[in-house]
Amino acid sequence: MNSPQAKLRQVAIDALVARGMTRGEATTAIDKLANIVGNGTGGERPFQSPPKNKRFSDWGKTFRIEHFEELHESENAYLFKIDDREIWMPKSQISEYDGSTLIVTVWIAKKKGLTTQTCH
C-alpha cells in the first residue's frame, strides 16, 4: 500500500466503514466505483505516458458523449449504441461514465469515428 492510489482507496474504505458499512461492503463498493470510472484495476491505476518518438497532440484530451445507450457490459468493455451504431468501448479508454454522460479519450473517439476534433 505504498502508492497514492492505494492510500486513497484505503481512506475511502475507512470512511465508508465509519458510516456504517462492513469492511467487505465498503471494499466492494470502492472496487465497483473504480470499475465504473473505467480503470478496471480495483483502485490501482499506473501512470501512463505517451509512447516515445511519436507526436500525440490528443494525449490526455477527452471527448464527451451524451446521447447513447448501454447495450452490454463485459469485463473489459461496454457495448454502446451511439448514433444508430453499435460500438464497443474499452473500459481503459473511458475516463467517466455515470449512465447519462460518457467521457472517453479523444484517441478512441477518433478511432471509432465519433469525432475529428477535441472537446476538452
Biopython code that builds the backbone (N, CA, C, O; Angstrom):
import numpy as np
from Bio.PDB.StructureBuilder import StructureBuilder

atoms = [
    (1, "MET", "N", (0.844, -1.193, 0.000)),
    (1, "MET", "CA", (0.000, 0.000, 0.000)),
    (1, "MET", "C", (0.880, 1.243, 0.000)),
    (1, "MET", "O", (0.688, 2.125, 0.837)),
    (2, "ASN", "N", (1.818, 1.334, -0.899)),
    (2, "ASN", "CA", (2.718, 2.470, -0.959)),
    (2, "ASN", "C", (2.238, 3.554, -1.893)),
    (2, "ASN", "O", (2.561, 4.724, -1.687)),
    (3, "SER", "N", (1.477, 3.204, -2.915)),
    (3, "SER", "CA", (1.092, 4.183, -3.921)),
    (3, "SER", "C", (0.003, 5.119, -3.391)),
    (3, "SER", "O", (-0.770, 4.743, -2.510)),
    (4, "PRO", "N", (-0.052, 6.342, -3.932)),
    (4, "PRO", "CA", (-1.113, 7.271, -3.529)),
    (4, "PRO", "C", (-2.509, 6.712, -3.805)),
    (4, "PRO", "O", (-3.442, 6.961, -3.042)),
    (5, "GLN", "N", (-2.652, 5.948, -4.909)),
    (5, "GLN", "CA", (-3.950, 5.368, -5.232)),
    (5, "GLN", "C", (-4.377, 4.360, -4.177)),
    (5, "GLN", "O", (-5.541, 4.325, -3.780)),
    (6, "ALA", "N", (-3.439, 3.544, -3.726)),
    (6, "ALA", "CA", (-3.750, 2.541, -2.706)),
    (6, "ALA", "C", (-4.113, 3.220, -1.384)),
    (6, "ALA", "O", (-5.030, 2.781, -0.690)),
    (7, "LYS", "N", (-3.396, 4.286, -1.041)),
    (7, "LYS", "CA", (-3.711, 5.023, 0.189)),
    (7, "LYS", "C", (-5.087, 5.672, 0.103)),
    (7, "LYS", "O", (-5.856, 5.631, 1.063)),
    (8, "LEU", "N", (-5.399, 6.270, -1.041)),
    (8, "LEU", "CA", (-6.703, 6.886, -1.237)),
    (8, "LEU", "C", (-7.810, 5.840, -1.167)),
    (8, "LEU", "O", (-8.863, 6.090, -0.579)),
    (9, "ARG", "N", (-7.582, 4.681, -1.759)),
    (9, "ARG", "CA", (-8.552, 3.585, -1.707)),
    (9, "ARG", "C", (-8.821, 3.195, -0.266)),
    (9, "ARG", "O", (-9.975, 3.001, 0.116)),
    (10, "GLN", "N", (-7.766, 3.076, 0.546)),
    (10, "GLN", "CA", (-7.929, 2.680, 1.950)),
    (10, "GLN", "C", (-8.677, 3.751, 2.740)),
    (10, "GLN", "O", (-9.515, 3.423, 3.580)),
    (11, "VAL", "N", (-8.386, 5.023, 2.484)),
    (11, "VAL", "CA", (-9.089, 6.117, 3.164)),
    (11, "VAL", "C", (-10.579, 6.077, 2.816)),
    (11, "VAL", "O", (-11.428, 6.264, 3.688)),
    (12, "ALA", "N", (-10.891, 5.835, 1.552)),
    (12, "ALA", "CA", (-12.296, 5.758, 1.128)),
    (12, "ALA", "C", (-13.006, 4.586, 1.793)),
    (12, "ALA", "O", (-14.143, 4.724, 2.244)),
    (13, "ILE", "N", (-12.348, 3.441, 1.857)),
    (13, "ILE", "CA", (-12.939, 2.274, 2.522)),
    (13, "ILE", "C", (-13.170, 2.582, 3.998)),
    (13, "ILE", "O", (-14.242, 2.294, 4.530)),
    (14, "ASP", "N", (-12.178, 3.163, 4.660)),
    (14, "ASP", "CA", (-12.307, 3.507, 6.080)),
    (14, "ASP", "C", (-13.457, 4.489, 6.320)),
    (14, "ASP", "O", (-14.166, 4.386, 7.321)),
    (15, "ALA", "N", (-13.638, 5.434, 5.407)),
    (15, "ALA", "CA", (-14.724, 6.406, 5.547)),
    (15, "ALA", "C", (-16.090, 5.728, 5.440)),
    (15, "ALA", "O", (-17.016, 6.071, 6.175)),
    (16, "LEU", "N", (-16.211, 4.773, 4.531)),
    (16, "LEU", "CA", (-17.485, 4.051, 4.402)),
    (16, "LEU", "C", (-17.747, 3.162, 5.614)),
    (16, "LEU", "O", (-18.891, 3.027, 6.047)),
    (17, "VAL", "N", (-16.701, 2.559, 6.159)),
    (17, "VAL", "CA", (-16.846, 1.754, 7.373)),
    (17, "VAL", "C", (-17.295, 2.637, 8.533)),
    (17, "VAL", "O", (-18.142, 2.239, 9.333)),
    (18, "ALA", "N", (-16.723, 3.839, 8.620)),
    (18, "ALA", "CA", (-17.104, 4.776, 9.678)),
    (18, "ALA", "C", (-18.569, 5.206, 9.564)),
    (18, "ALA", "O", (-19.176, 5.622, 10.551)),
    (19, "ARG", "N", (-19.127, 5.104, 8.370)),
    (19, "ARG", "CA", (-20.536, 5.483, 8.164)),
    (19, "ARG", "C", (-21.476, 4.284, 8.275)),
    (19, "ARG", "O", (-22.668, 4.402, 7.990)),
    (20, "GLY", "N", (-20.946, 3.130, 8.690)),
    (20, "GLY", "CA", (-21.815, 2.008, 8.993)),
    (20, "GLY", "C", (-21.727, 0.799, 8.083)),
    (20, "GLY", "O", (-22.389, -0.206, 8.344)),
    (21, "MET", "N", (-20.938, 0.860, 7.029)),
    (21, "MET", "CA", (-20.786, -0.307, 6.158)),
    (21, "MET", "C", (-19.817, -1.293, 6.795)),
    (21, "MET", "O", (-18.953, -0.907, 7.582)),
    (22, "THR", "N", (-19.967, -2.562, 6.450)),
    (22, "THR", "CA", (-18.947, -3.522, 6.848)),
    (22, "THR", "C", (-17.730, -3.297, 5.953)),
    (22, "THR", "O", (-17.843, -2.687, 4.889)),
    (23, "ARG", "N", (-16.579, -3.783, 6.379)),
    (23, "ARG", "CA", (-15.365, -3.608, 5.579)),
    (23, "ARG", "C", (-15.523, -4.293, 4.216)),
    (23, "ARG", "O", (-15.062, -3.764, 3.205)),
    (24, "GLY", "N", (-16.160, -5.448, 4.181)),
    (24, "GLY", "CA", (-16.387, -6.141, 2.911)),
    (24, "GLY", "C", (-17.287, -5.344, 1.982)),
    (24, "GLY", "O", (-17.007, -5.239, 0.788)),
    (25, "GLU", "N", (-18.384, -4.774, 2.524)),
    (25, "GLU", "CA", (-19.285, -3.955, 1.706)),
    (25, "GLU", "C", (-18.559, -2.722, 1.177)),
    (25, "GLU", "O", (-18.713, -2.350, 0.013)),
    (26, "ALA", "N", (-17.769, -2.095, 2.042)),
    (26, "ALA", "CA", (-17.043, -0.894, 1.642)),
    (26, "ALA", "C", (-16.014, -1.209, 0.555)),
    (26, "ALA", "O", (-15.882, -0.463, -0.415)),
    (27, "THR", "N", (-15.299, -2.300, 0.719)),
    (27, "THR", "CA", (-14.299, -2.700, -0.285)),
    (27, "THR", "C", (-14.969, -2.977, -1.625)),
    (27, "THR", "O", (-14.480, -2.552, -2.672)),
    (28, "THR", "N", (-16.087, -3.691, -1.587)),
    (28, "THR", "CA", (-16.823, -3.985, -2.822)),
    (28, "THR", "C", (-17.297, -2.704, -3.489)),
    (28, "THR", "O", (-17.187, -2.558, -4.706)),
    (29, "ALA", "N", (-17.827, -1.765, -2.691)),
    (29, "ALA", "CA", (-18.332, -0.502, -3.243)),
    (29, "ALA", "C", (-17.216, 0.300, -3.906)),
    (29, "ALA", "O", (-17.402, 0.831, -5.001)),
    (30, "ILE", "N", (-16.072, 0.390, -3.260)),
    (30, "ILE", "CA", (-14.946, 1.149, -3.820)),
    (30, "ILE", "C", (-14.425, 0.471, -5.086)),
    (30, "ILE", "O", (-14.089, 1.148, -6.058)),
    (31, "ASP", "N", (-14.356, -0.858, -5.080)),
    (31, "ASP", "CA", (-13.888, -1.566, -6.277)),
    (31, "ASP", "C", (-14.867, -1.396, -7.436)),
    (31, "ASP", "O", (-14.443, -1.246, -8.582)),
    (32, "LYS", "N", (-16.159, -1.417, -7.156)),
    (32, "LYS", "CA", (-17.153, -1.195, -8.218)),
    (32, "LYS", "C", (-17.035, 0.222, -8.758)),
    (32, "LYS", "O", (-17.125, 0.434, -9.967)),
    (33, "LEU", "N", (-16.836, 1.192, -7.876)),
    (33, "LEU", "CA", (-16.662, 2.572, -8.316)),
    (33, "LEU", "C", (-15.430, 2.697, -9.206)),
    (33, "LEU", "O", (-15.463, 3.395, -10.220)),
    (34, "ALA", "N", (-14.359, 2.033, -8.834)),
    (34, "ALA", "CA", (-13.141, 2.063, -9.653)),
    (34, "ALA", "C", (-13.418, 1.499, -11.038)),
    (34, "ALA", "O", (-12.910, 2.019, -12.031)),
    (35, "ASN", "N", (-14.217, 0.444, -11.115)),
    (35, "ASN", "CA", (-14.555, -0.135, -12.417)),
    (35, "ASN", "C", (-15.469, 0.770, -13.211)),
    (35, "ASN", "O", (-15.350, 0.837, -14.434)),
    (36, "ILE", "N", (-16.386, 1.472, -12.546)),
    (36, "ILE", "CA", (-17.300, 2.372, -13.245)),
    (36, "ILE", "C", (-16.529, 3.487, -13.941)),
    (36, "ILE", "O", (-16.854, 3.855, -15.070)),
    (37, "VAL", "N", (-15.523, 4.020, -13.284)),
    (37, "VAL", "CA", (-14.761, 5.100, -13.910)),
    (37, "VAL", "C", (-13.763, 4.575, -14.927)),
    (37, "VAL", "O", (-13.041, 5.347, -15.557)),
    (38, "GLY", "N", (-13.725, 3.264, -15.083)),
    (38, "GLY", "CA", (-13.020, 2.703, -16.218)),
    (38, "GLY", "C", (-11.620, 2.202, -15.993)),
    (38, "GLY", "O", (-10.969, 1.781, -16.950)),
    (39, "ASN", "N", (-11.124, 2.226, -14.775)),
    (39, "ASN", "CA", (-9.756, 1.754, -14.665)),
    (39, "ASN", "C", (-9.688, 0.243, -14.528)),
    (39, "ASN", "O", (-8.663, -0.348, -14.868)),
    (40, "GLY", "N", (-10.732, -0.400, -14.046)),
    (40, "GLY", "CA", (-10.808, -1.848, -14.020)),
    (40, "GLY", "C", (-9.708, -2.550, -13.245)),
    (40, "GLY", "O", (-9.459, -3.737, -13.458)),
    (41, "THR", "N", (-9.037, -1.819, -12.334)),
    (41, "THR", "CA", (-7.945, -2.442, -11.604)),
    (41, "THR", "C", (-8.171, -2.419, -10.103)),
    (41, "THR", "O", (-7.232, -2.605, -9.330)),
    (42, "GLY", "N", (-9.410, -2.193, -9.684)),
    (42, "GLY", "CA", (-9.697, -2.223, -8.254)),
    (42, "GLY", "C", (-9.041, -1.111, -7.472)),
    (42, "GLY", "O", (-8.728, -1.297, -6.296)),
    (43, "GLY", "N", (-8.825, 0.020, -8.071)),
    (43, "GLY", "CA", (-8.278, 1.161, -7.355)),
    (43, "GLY", "C", (-6.864, 1.531, -7.762)),
    (43, "GLY", "O", (-6.446, 2.668, -7.540)),
    (44, "GLU", "N", (-6.129, 0.627, -8.341)),
    (44, "GLU", "CA", (-4.763, 0.928, -8.768)),
    (44, "GLU", "C", (-4.771, 1.296, -10.239)),
    (44, "GLU", "O", (-5.347, 0.577, -11.055)),
    (45, "ARG", "N", (-4.155, 2.382, -10.579)),
    (45, "ARG", "CA", (-4.037, 2.764, -11.988)),
    (45, "ARG", "C", (-2.641, 3.318, -12.223)),
    (45, "ARG", "O", (-2.321, 4.409, -11.752)),
    (46, "PRO", "N", (-1.823, 2.594, -12.929)),
    (46, "PRO", "CA", (-0.456, 3.065, -13.146)),
    (46, "PRO", "C", (-0.433, 4.319, -14.019)),
    (46, "PRO", "O", (-1.294, 4.514, -14.878)),
    (47, "PHE", "N", (0.564, 5.157, -13.782)),
    (47, "PHE", "CA", (0.738, 6.335, -14.618)),
    (47, "PHE", "C", (1.022, 5.903, -16.043)),
    (47, "PHE", "O", (1.829, 5.004, -16.284)),
    (48, "GLN", "N", (0.353, 6.549, -16.982)),
    (48, "GLN", "CA", (0.575, 6.226, -18.385)),
    (48, "GLN", "C", (1.180, 7.440, -19.081)),
    (48, "GLN", "O", (0.634, 8.540, -18.999)),
    (49, "SER", "N", (2.272, 7.251, -19.745)),
    (49, "SER", "CA", (2.862, 8.325, -20.530)),
    (49, "SER", "C", (2.795, 7.933, -21.999)),
    (49, "SER", "O", (2.768, 6.747, -22.328)),
    (50, "PRO", "N", (2.768, 8.919, -22.876)),
    (50, "PRO", "CA", (2.677, 8.581, -24.291)),
    (50, "PRO", "C", (3.927, 7.844, -24.758)),
    (50, "PRO", "O", (5.016, 8.058, -24.225)),
    (51, "PRO", "N", (3.768, 6.978, -25.750)),
    (51, "PRO", "CA", (4.935, 6.297, -26.301)),
    (51, "PRO", "C", (5.958, 7.298, -26.828)),
    (51, "PRO", "O", (5.596, 8.365, -27.324)),
    (52, "LYS", "N", (7.217, 6.950, -26.719)),
    (52, "LYS", "CA", (8.283, 7.846, -27.150)),
    (52, "LYS", "C", (8.369, 7.907, -28.666)),
    (52, "LYS", "O", (7.925, 6.997, -29.367)),
    (53, "ASN", "N", (8.946, 8.989, -29.158)),
    (53, "ASN", "CA", (9.222, 9.190, -30.583)),
    (53, "ASN", "C", (7.965, 9.320, -31.439)),
    (53, "ASN", "O", (8.003, 9.052, -32.640)),
    (54, "LYS", "N", (6.873, 9.723, -30.841)),
    (54, "LYS", "CA", (5.646, 9.938, -31.618)),
    (54, "LYS", "C", (5.006, 11.233, -31.143)),
    (54, "LYS", "O", (5.176, 11.641, -29.994)),
    (55, "ARG", "N", (4.272, 11.869, -32.036)),
    (55, "ARG", "CA", (3.572, 13.090, -31.667)),
    (55, "ARG", "C", (2.151, 12.729, -31.263)),
    (55, "ARG", "O", (1.439, 12.057, -32.010)),
    (56, "PHE", "N", (1.742, 13.173, -30.088)),
    (56, "PHE", "CA", (0.408, 12.884, -29.587)),
    (56, "PHE", "C", (-0.254, 14.190, -29.172)),
    (56, "PHE", "O", (-0.244, 14.550, -27.994)),
    (57, "SER", "N", (-0.824, 14.893, -30.128)),
    (57, "SER", "CA", (-1.477, 16.157, -29.805)),
    (57, "SER", "C", (-2.740, 15.939, -28.979)),
    (57, "SER", "O", (-3.196, 16.863, -28.306)),
    (58, "ASP", "N", (-3.321, 14.727, -29.016)),
    (58, "ASP", "CA", (-4.541, 14.443, -28.274)),
    (58, "ASP", "C", (-4.280, 13.753, -26.937)),
    (58, "ASP", "O", (-5.229, 13.432, -26.221)),
    (59, "TRP", "N", (-3.008, 13.518, -26.583)),
    (59, "TRP", "CA", (-2.708, 12.800, -25.355)),
    (59, "TRP", "C", (-3.306, 13.525, -24.156)),
    (59, "TRP", "O", (-3.028, 14.704, -23.935)),
    (60, "GLY", "N", (-4.122, 12.824, -23.387)),
    (60, "GLY", "CA", (-4.734, 13.388, -22.191)),
    (60, "GLY", "C", (-6.024, 14.144, -22.444)),
    (60, "GLY", "O", (-6.672, 14.575, -21.490)),
    (61, "LYS", "N", (-6.418, 14.318, -23.697)),
    (61, "LYS", "CA", (-7.645, 15.046, -24.005)),
    (61, "LYS", "C", (-8.822, 14.078, -24.042)),
    (61, "LYS", "O", (-8.663, 12.895, -24.339)),
    (62, "THR", "N", (-10.008, 14.605, -23.733)),
    (62, "THR", "CA", (-11.188, 13.749, -23.657)),
    (62, "THR", "C", (-12.306, 14.256, -24.553)),
    (62, "THR", "O", (-12.295, 15.397, -25.015)),
    (63, "PHE", "N", (-13.268, 13.377, -24.782)),
    (63, "PHE", "CA", (-14.416, 13.663, -25.635)),
    (63, "PHE", "C", (-15.677, 13.238, -24.893)),
    (63, "PHE", "O", (-15.771, 12.107, -24.416)),
    (64, "ARG", "N", (-16.650, 14.147, -24.795)),
    (64, "ARG", "CA", (-17.897, 13.893, -24.073)),
    (64, "ARG", "C", (-18.976, 13.387, -25.024)),
    (64, "ARG", "O", (-19.182, 13.939, -26.104)),
    (65, "ILE", "N", (-19.667, 12.315, -24.597)),
    (65, "ILE", "CA", (-20.789, 11.748, -25.352)),
    (65, "ILE", "C", (-22.001, 11.756, -24.423)),
    (65, "ILE", "O", (-21.937, 11.232, -23.311)),
    (66, "GLU", "N", (-23.102, 12.349, -24.880)),
    (66, "GLU", "CA", (-24.279, 12.443, -24.016)),
    (66, "GLU", "C", (-25.490, 11.688, -24.544)),
    (66, "GLU", "O", (-26.425, 11.437, -23.784)),
    (67, "HIS", "N", (-25.504, 11.327, -25.796)),
    (67, "HIS", "CA", (-26.640, 10.620, -26.370)),
    (67, "HIS", "C", (-26.197, 9.221, -26.777)),
    (67, "HIS", "O", (-25.633, 9.022, -27.853)),
    (68, "PHE", "N", (-26.461, 8.257, -25.899)),
    (68, "PHE", "CA", (-26.027, 6.882, -26.136)),
    (68, "PHE", "C", (-26.899, 5.953, -25.302)),
    (68, "PHE", "O", (-27.647, 6.395, -24.430)),
    (69, "GLU", "N", (-26.790, 4.675, -25.584)),
    (69, "GLU", "CA", (-27.498, 3.654, -24.824)),
    (69, "GLU", "C", (-26.518, 2.517, -24.551)),
    (69, "GLU", "O", (-25.837, 2.043, -25.461)),
    (70, "GLU", "N", (-26.452, 2.087, -23.306)),
    (70, "GLU", "CA", (-25.603, 0.942, -22.973)),
    (70, "GLU", "C", (-26.360, -0.332, -23.318)),
    (70, "GLU", "O", (-27.474, -0.548, -22.843)),
    (71, "LEU", "N", (-25.752, -1.174, -24.147)),
    (71, "LEU", "CA", (-26.386, -2.424, -24.561)),
    (71, "LEU", "C", (-25.842, -3.629, -23.803)),
    (71, "LEU", "O", (-26.577, -4.576, -23.523)),
    (72, "HIS", "N", (-24.552, -3.594, -23.471)),
    (72, "HIS", "CA", (-23.931, -4.753, -22.837)),
    (72, "HIS", "C", (-22.652, -4.310, -22.132)),
    (72, "HIS", "O", (-22.025, -3.325, -22.520)),
    (73, "GLU", "N", (-22.274, -5.056, -21.086)),
    (73, "GLU", "CA", (-21.002, -4.821, -20.403)),
    (73, "GLU", "C", (-20.255, -6.136, -20.280)),
    (73, "GLU", "O", (-20.815, -7.140, -19.840)),
    (74, "SER", "N", (-19.002, -6.126, -20.665)),
    (74, "SER", "CA", (-18.130, -7.280, -20.451)),
    (74, "SER", "C", (-17.091, -6.876, -19.405)),
    (74, "SER", "O", (-17.148, -5.772, -18.864)),
    (75, "GLU", "N", (-16.161, -7.753, -19.129)),
    (75, "GLU", "CA", (-15.142, -7.448, -18.129)),
    (75, "GLU", "C", (-14.280, -6.253, -18.527)),
    (75, "GLU", "O", (-13.856, -5.479, -17.668)),
    (76, "ASN", "N", (-14.017, -6.099, -19.834)),
    (76, "ASN", "CA", (-13.082, -5.066, -20.276)),
    (76, "ASN", "C", (-13.678, -3.969, -21.138)),
    (76, "ASN", "O", (-12.974, -3.029, -21.506)),
    (77, "ALA", "N", (-14.970, -4.067, -21.472)),
    (77, "ALA", "CA", (-15.544, -3.078, -22.379)),
    (77, "ALA", "C", (-17.056, -2.979, -22.210)),
    (77, "ALA", "O", (-17.704, -3.849, -21.629)),
    (78, "TYR", "N", (-17.588, -1.884, -22.741)),
    (78, "TYR", "CA", (-19.031, -1.692, -22.834)),
    (78, "TYR", "C", (-19.414, -1.695, -24.309)),
    (78, "TYR", "O", (-18.640, -1.264, -25.165)),
    (79, "LEU", "N", (-20.612, -2.185, -24.594)),
    (79, "LEU", "CA", (-21.180, -2.053, -25.927)),
    (79, "LEU", "C", (-22.241, -0.972, -25.845)),
    (79, "LEU", "O", (-23.225, -1.107, -25.118)),
    (80, "PHE", "N", (-22.034, 0.109, -26.603)),
    (80, "PHE", "CA", (-22.962, 1.234, -26.609)),
    (80, "PHE", "C", (-23.620, 1.364, -27.970)),
    (80, "PHE", "O", (-23.051, 0.977, -28.991)),
    (81, "LYS", "N", (-24.821, 1.912, -27.972)),
    (81, "LYS", "CA", (-25.455, 2.333, -29.214)),
    (81, "LYS", "C", (-25.291, 3.850, -29.260)),
    (81, "LYS", "O", (-25.850, 4.581, -28.442)),
    (82, "ILE", "N", (-24.510, 4.301, -30.241)),
    (82, "ILE", "CA", (-24.214, 5.728, -30.404)),
    (82, "ILE", "C", (-24.490, 6.084, -31.853)),
    (82, "ILE", "O", (-23.935, 5.471, -32.765)),
    (83, "ASP", "N", (-25.340, 7.066, -32.067)),
    (83, "ASP", "CA", (-25.676, 7.490, -33.433)),
    (83, "ASP", "C", (-26.104, 6.309, -34.306)),
    (83, "ASP", "O", (-25.630, 6.166, -35.433)),
    (84, "ASP", "N", (-26.988, 5.476, -33.792)),
    (84, "ASP", "CA", (-27.523, 4.312, -34.518)),
    (84, "ASP", "C", (-26.462, 3.277, -34.883)),
    (84, "ASP", "O", (-26.687, 2.449, -35.766)),
    (85, "ARG", "N", (-25.310, 3.315, -34.216)),
    (85, "ARG", "CA", (-24.262, 2.316, -34.442)),
    (85, "ARG", "C", (-23.958, 1.622, -33.123)),
    (85, "ARG", "O", (-24.025, 2.243, -32.062)),
    (86, "GLU", "N", (-23.624, 0.341, -33.185)),
    (86, "GLU", "CA", (-23.167, -0.379, -32.003)),
    (86, "GLU", "C", (-21.648, -0.288, -31.954)),
    (86, "GLU", "O", (-20.956, -0.676, -32.895)),
    (87, "ILE", "N", (-21.142, 0.233, -30.838)),
    (87, "ILE", "CA", (-19.708, 0.491, -30.707)),
    (87, "ILE", "C", (-19.201, -0.097, -29.395)),
    (87, "ILE", "O", (-19.709, 0.229, -28.322)),
    (88, "TRP", "N", (-18.192, -0.970, -29.490)),
    (88, "TRP", "CA", (-17.522, -1.463, -28.294)),
    (88, "TRP", "C", (-16.539, -0.404, -27.826)),
    (88, "TRP", "O", (-15.733, 0.089, -28.615)),
    (89, "MET", "N", (-16.600, -0.051, -26.545)),
    (89, "MET", "CA", (-15.721, 0.965, -25.979)),
    (89, "MET", "C", (-14.915, 0.332, -24.841)),
    (89, "MET", "O", (-15.488, -0.051, -23.821)),
    (90, "PRO", "N", (-13.588, 0.218, -25.003)),
    (90, "PRO", "CA", (-12.767, -0.369, -23.939)),
    (90, "PRO", "C", (-12.853, 0.457, -22.656)),
    (90, "PRO", "O", (-12.789, 1.686, -22.704)),
    (91, "LYS", "N", (-12.997, -0.205, -21.524)),
    (91, "LYS", "CA", (-13.073, 0.499, -20.242)),
    (91, "LYS", "C", (-11.814, 1.307, -19.987)),
    (91, "LYS", "O", (-11.865, 2.339, -19.317)),
    (92, "SER", "N", (-10.687, 0.855, -20.512)),
    (92, "SER", "CA", (-9.429, 1.579, -20.308)),
    (92, "SER", "C", (-9.424, 2.940, -20.989)),
    (92, "SER", "O", (-8.592, 3.786, -20.662)),
    (93, "GLN", "N", (-10.343, 3.169, -21.935)),
    (93, "GLN", "CA", (-10.404, 4.438, -22.659)),
    (93, "GLN", "C", (-11.527, 5.341, -22.151)),
    (93, "GLN", "O", (-11.767, 6.411, -22.710)),
    (94, "ILE", "N", (-12.210, 4.913, -21.101)),
    (94, "ILE", "CA", (-13.302, 5.694, -20.515)),
    (94, "ILE", "C", (-12.799, 6.361, -19.253)),
    (94, "ILE", "O", (-12.341, 5.689, -18.329)),
    (95, "SER", "N", (-12.882, 7.698, -19.209)),
    (95, "SER", "CA", (-12.439, 8.389, -18.003)),
    (95, "SER", "C", (-13.597, 8.658, -17.048)),
    (95, "SER", "O", (-13.381, 8.764, -15.841)),
    (96, "GLU", "N", (-14.820, 8.769, -17.561)),
    (96, "GLU", "CA", (-16.004, 8.931, -16.718)),
    (96, "GLU", "C", (-17.192, 8.274, -17.395)),
    (96, "GLU", "O", (-17.334, 8.321, -18.617)),
    (97, "TYR", "N", (-18.050, 7.656, -16.577)),
    (97, "TYR", "CA", (-19.278, 7.065, -17.105)),
    (97, "TYR", "C", (-20.258, 6.973, -15.953)),
    (97, "TYR", "O", (-20.046, 6.218, -15.004)),
    (98, "ASP", "N", (-21.346, 7.753, -16.040)),
    (98, "ASP", "CA", (-22.334, 7.747, -14.967)),
    (98, "ASP", "C", (-23.726, 7.336, -15.438)),
    (98, "ASP", "O", (-24.701, 7.526, -14.710)),
    (99, "GLY", "N", (-23.833, 6.787, -16.620)),
    (99, "GLY", "CA", (-25.121, 6.354, -17.139)),
    (99, "GLY", "C", (-25.762, 7.364, -18.080)),
    (99, "GLY", "O", (-26.504, 6.983, -18.985)),
    (100, "SER", "N", (-25.481, 8.654, -17.874)),
    (100, "SER", "CA", (-26.041, 9.673, -18.760)),
    (100, "SER", "C", (-24.965, 10.430, -19.531)),
    (100, "SER", "O", (-25.253, 11.046, -20.557)),
    (101, "THR", "N", (-23.747, 10.389, -19.049)),
    (101, "THR", "CA", (-22.621, 11.040, -19.719)),
    (101, "THR", "C", (-21.466, 10.050, -19.803)),
    (101, "THR", "O", (-21.165, 9.334, -18.848)),
    (102, "LEU", "N", (-20.841, 10.030, -20.946)),
    (102, "LEU", "CA", (-19.705, 9.149, -21.192)),
    (102, "LEU", "C", (-18.552, 10.026, -21.661)),
    (102, "LEU", "O", (-18.684, 10.746, -22.650)),
    (103, "ILE", "N", (-17.428, 9.972, -20.965)),
    (103, "ILE", "CA", (-16.253, 10.746, -21.361)),
    (103, "ILE", "C", (-15.144, 9.753, -21.687)),
    (103, "ILE", "O", (-14.730, 8.953, -20.848)),
    (104, "VAL", "N", (-14.677, 9.828, -22.927)),
    (104, "VAL", "CA", (-13.666, 8.896, -23.429)),
    (104, "VAL", "C", (-12.463, 9.675, -23.940)),
    (104, "VAL", "O", (-12.522, 10.893, -24.106)),
    (105, "THR", "N", (-11.374, 8.961, -24.186)),
    (105, "THR", "CA", (-10.206, 9.626, -24.750)),
    (105, "THR", "C", (-10.511, 10.061, -26.183)),
    (105, "THR", "O", (-11.271, 9.404, -26.895)),
    (106, "VAL", "N", (-9.922, 11.151, -26.585)),
    (106, "VAL", "CA", (-10.092, 11.634, -27.956)),
    (106, "VAL", "C", (-9.571, 10.593, -28.932)),
    (106, "VAL", "O", (-10.136, 10.404, -30.010)),
    (107, "TRP", "N", (-8.493, 9.920, -28.553)),
    (107, "TRP", "CA", (-7.923, 8.898, -29.427)),
    (107, "TRP", "C", (-8.968, 7.848, -29.801)),
    (107, "TRP", "O", (-9.114, 7.521, -30.979)),
    (108, "ILE", "N", (-9.695, 7.314, -28.817)),
    (108, "ILE", "CA", (-10.674, 6.266, -29.119)),
    (108, "ILE", "C", (-11.888, 6.859, -29.833)),
    (108, "ILE", "O", (-12.486, 6.202, -30.685)),
    (109, "ALA", "N", (-12.253, 8.086, -29.495)),
    (109, "ALA", "CA", (-13.383, 8.733, -30.186)),
    (109, "ALA", "C", (-13.077, 8.873, -31.675)),
    (109, "ALA", "O", (-13.943, 8.635, -32.517)),
    (110, "LYS", "N", (-11.846, 9.260, -31.995)),
    (110, "LYS", "CA", (-11.450, 9.360, -33.399)),
    (110, "LYS", "C", (-11.403, 7.991, -34.051)),
    (110, "LYS", "O", (-11.882, 7.819, -35.172)),
    (111, "LYS", "N", (-10.828, 7.012, -33.355)),
    (111, "LYS", "CA", (-10.708, 5.665, -33.902)),
    (111, "LYS", "C", (-12.080, 5.060, -34.198)),
    (111, "LYS", "O", (-12.241, 4.325, -35.173)),
    (112, "LYS", "N", (-13.067, 5.370, -33.356)),
    (112, "LYS", "CA", (-14.417, 4.834, -33.532)),
    (112, "LYS", "C", (-15.265, 5.709, -34.459)),
    (112, "LYS", "O", (-16.437, 5.413, -34.691)),
    (113, "GLY", "N", (-14.678, 6.782, -34.985)),
    (113, "GLY", "CA", (-15.394, 7.638, -35.936)),
    (113, "GLY", "C", (-16.413, 8.551, -35.287)),
    (113, "GLY", "O", (-17.382, 8.952, -35.932)),
    (114, "LEU", "N", (-16.213, 8.888, -34.016)),
    (114, "LEU", "CA", (-17.159, 9.738, -33.304)),
    (114, "LEU", "C", (-16.817, 11.221, -33.429)),
    (114, "LEU", "O", (-17.694, 12.068, -33.262)),
    (115, "THR", "N", (-15.575, 11.546, -33.716)),
    (115, "THR", "CA", (-15.166, 12.945, -33.827)),
    (115, "THR", "C", (-13.889, 13.057, -34.653)),
    (115, "THR", "O", (-13.156, 12.090, -34.861)),
    (116, "THR", "N", (-13.663, 14.265, -35.105)),
    (116, "THR", "CA", (-12.394, 14.575, -35.751)),
    (116, "THR", "C", (-11.686, 15.700, -35.025)),
    (116, "THR", "O", (-10.590, 16.103, -35.415)),
    (117, "GLN", "N", (-12.316, 16.218, -33.951)),
    (117, "GLN", "CA", (-11.697, 17.299, -33.194)),
    (117, "GLN", "C", (-11.796, 17.042, -31.710)),
    (117, "GLN", "O", (-12.571, 16.187, -31.281)),
    (118, "THR", "N", (-11.011, 17.779, -30.904)),
    (118, "THR", "CA", (-11.006, 17.596, -29.458)),
    (118, "THR", "C", (-12.073, 18.480, -28.831)),
    (118, "THR", "O", (-12.510, 19.476, -29.408)),
    (119, "CYS", "N", (-12.479, 18.078, -27.621)),
    (119, "CYS", "CA", (-13.525, 18.830, -26.921)),
    (119, "CYS", "C", (-13.060, 19.374, -25.580)),
    (119, "CYS", "O", (-13.601, 20.380, -25.123)),
    (120, "HIS", "N", (-12.092, 18.762, -24.936)),
    (120, "HIS", "CA", (-11.617, 19.239, -23.624)),
    (120, "HIS", "C", (-10.148, 19.537, -23.725)),
    (120, "HIS", "O", (-9.533, 19.952, -22.743)),
]
sb = StructureBuilder()
sb.init_structure("model")
sb.init_model(0)
sb.init_chain("A")
sb.init_seg("    ")
for serial, (resi, resn, name, xyz) in enumerate(atoms, 1):
    if name == "N":
        sb.init_residue(resn, " ", resi, " ")
    sb.init_atom(name, np.array(xyz, "f"), 0.0, 1.0, " ", f" {name:<3s}", serial, name[0])
structure = sb.get_structure()
